[in-house]
Amino acid sequence: MAQTALEARAELDPRPLMIGEQDDGSLNKSILDFVWAKPSKGWWALFLLGMAGTGLLTMAISVTIGKGIGMWGNNIPVAWAYGIVNFVWWIGIGHAGTLISAILLLFQQKWRTSINRFAEAMTLFAVMQAGLFPILHLGRPWYAYWLFPYPATYHLWPQFKSPLMWDVFAVSTYFISSFLFWYLGLIPDLASLRDSSSTRLKRRVYGVFALGWRGSARHWHHYKIAYLLLAGLCTPLVVSVHTIVSWDFAVAILPGWHTTIFPPYFVAGAVFSGFAMVITLMVPARKVMGLKNVITARHLEAMCKVILVTSMIVGYGYAMEHFFAWYSGNEYEAHVFKNRAVGQFKYVYFMMWTCNVIIPQLFWFRWFRSNIYVMWIISVLINVGMWTERFVIVVTSLQQDYLPSSWADYHPTWVDWSLFTGTLGFFGMLFLLFLKFVPAVALSEVKELRHELEHARREHPEHAHENQPVMDLSEMEGAKP
Amino acid sequence: MSTDAPLIPDDFPRFEGGRTAMLAGAVIGIVSLALTAVGFVGAPQATLLSYLVAFMYWLGIALGALVLLMANHAAGARWNIVVRRLNESIVATTPLYLLLFLPILLGARVIFSWVAPDAAVFGAEGMKLLAHKHAYLNMSAFTLRAAVYFAIWIAVAGLMRGWSIRQDQGGEAQWTRRLRKLGAGGLPFIAYSLTFASFDWLMSLNPLWGSSIFGLYIFAGGFVASIALLCILAALAIRSHAPVGRLINESHLHNLGKYLLAFIAFWAYIAFSQYMLIWVGNLPDEIPWILLRREGGWRWVGVFLIVFHFVVPFLVLLSRDLKRNPRTLAAIAAWVMIVHYVDLYWVVLPVAHAGFHWTAITSFAGVGGLSVAFGIWRLRGGYAVPLRDPYLEDSLRYVQP
């Protein structure tokens, strides 16, 4: 039965990017209100929890510095353990932000608009947590500045042949450019906050950070160019950071670490875990903060699809590793993979496969991509799964090396656990402060999107349904009050 | 604009051109393959390796185009619809390679040393490893796997193209829906089959060597070349004033050029990852691959690839104007297609420890001529644009933001 393009499109068009009739005023209100409102009890409760975690972190850091990293569970041969696992886990989470901001911008994906600010902030705070671990792992963190090449009277010079050294530059460059990207995007919104301030003090403070933004055509012109250029420059950075992290392992000739698929497989894993963390944080936040009109089922579904794609790539990485462990005929390589599956950490290995490869397959089905409860649970499991993946890679490859006489089990100590949970608290605290002080959604970009959608609707009224609330959102999210 | 009238009139002409190119391709193809067969008599190994390069080159382009088509459907892309039928016509050549695979299957013994390993060459340790790998590297498994690969490729390619053509009749939404589903759901099958095909047909030329990124490396090269071919077809359509050429605008070319730029960088990333990790590891079971490619002239082929498969096209493609001009974009794309051949040649030929053999040219022209002829033949008689795609309008209106 023949269909006209309009009839076909009515069936095929994606869900709306924005719900309901919005104008600049209503968008201002829905996005800025949370900043101006007094913090709720729930916010305070979470904030105190975050403070408690930060306290725990401070204590664990003090113990580590005061007594040395002998307080950790590391041993010989497992000389790398939680410190590196947590570093890689956090830095991986830090990849979603710049990917959403930069790569999706270059791909002209409009759905990035409502979630980029959120993800970028997450990136910054995650990279901060990540940075703590290698510095503490130095053992004498007060000498951390030795990592930088400077004309020292001791004639100290960093070992430039080591990927650990490249990490120093990659991660610090990444942090700086992600911060600039985030801040540049914030400027118009800071000006909006300045303009809607209720007191003189607030106006002054936001005014200073808005750098005199007036929203003139000239400002926008420069702003757009700078933003696109930064996006282009950040794209190779996103790829480079986790590539270099993968080299920390692959450059070594250790079985389980040395394999050529590592760079792309690590990058995909980073994006995978980053998107999972965005969903973990965003699903509750959009509900509490009343952002459901701008972060719609369409956004969440798109993120679930990115998670599915990256999960497939991570699964491909596992498949290649395992195939070559057998195909190479190298008995040490084969032993490492056997030890992963049946050794001390077989349950961790089992979790890795289940959470990272098997469970995300549910996202092939639309129902799972549309149910926020299911989606949230899966995203948490992926966060767990990606932590176990790094654990499996780091610990099980070291545990049983070439000499059976030097094999050892590994047991993390309370300091290891405190450092890890402490960073979770610190991260949460920073994130809550972010939600409270700046708009969690890029207001100016959402306004621009609304204008574009309205413009398109006026020019082509026949496609009006694309921007109409075709369905009530609550219908799509399953059981819901 | 009125809403219900078709965007493209019903009398939009069907594609009937390319007759000369088709006939020329067929003649060149058959004659060249006949010459290649003659070459085989004199130098079986060099000829069959040259043929393998040509086969993987054109097959890689067809499969690269298939991945591009599927990924665009999976993502619900709209801008590419005006060039989609051209993309599909590259995909349409897939079944031809089943036939062209036969010489490789029949001559496997000549080029794959694992078929009948020589203990004098491999030594005791090598023979032990080969015995371990025998479960994978044996002729029955090799043949069976090839059958599975071709079954997947021909089925998916046929459906992806067939459903699109069926939509030309009535423009029903169900075809778009099916294409999106297969586009997404089929990609893992293509990814794994292409990976293991590259292991079977290229990596196993040195059966003791392995690299877990190799499948991605071969895919990346074929993908770049398929985008390049699509750029050339789009530019040709514009310059020849074909009806479809009047629908393709600068913004479409610009996007194709961006794809080319991005995936040239991707190829370089994968190539560098493989080379650097093997070089720095310097392990006895991996390093021979690099050592072999540092002997004699091969070293300079490697340098050539760095400069002309990455640095130069990357820098040139940064220019916005060059991407938006059909003539310059096609010139760059043609260059990329040439260097991709050099890349595959560099992957395959060093195993033979022999110089250039003239069958490299005849087999390239043979497989290529038949591919071009077959592709045009399958495009003829149909529409060169998916004229009832519900989103065609968005593609026609597409402008670079």
Interface residues (C-beta under 8 A of the other chain):
Chain A: M1 A2 Q3 T4 A5 L6 E7 A8 R9 E11 L12 P14 Q108 P236 V239 T243 W247 A250 V251 I253 H258 T259 T260 I261 F262 P263 P264 M312 Y316 A319 M320 E321 F323 F324 Y327 S328 G329 N330 W364 H460 E462
Chain B: M1 T3 D4 P6 L7 G76 K128 L129 H132 K133 Y136 Q169 G170 G171 E172 A173 T176 R177 A184 G185 L187 P188 A191 Y192 T195 G210 S211 S212 I213 F214 G215 L216 A265 Y269 I270 S273 Q274 L277 I278 V280 G281 N282 L283 D285 R388 D389 P390 Y391 L392 E393 P401
